[in-house]
């Protein structure tokens, strides 16, 4: 597993998520561990290394 730290797009607190580098392209929703708002996560791995990571709020 790969631990990645980033700022929540709602509360701006630094949080971390565990990502599985065996899954090359990932897109899912997970709640912030601080404010509990849903965050859309997009991550892409190449050769086991994180290439891109984005965290978006679900608000329009």
Secondary structure, DSSP 8 states (H G I E B T S, - for coil): -EEEEEE-TTT--EEEEEE-TTSSEEEEEEE-TTT--EEEEEEEEETTEEEEEEEEES--
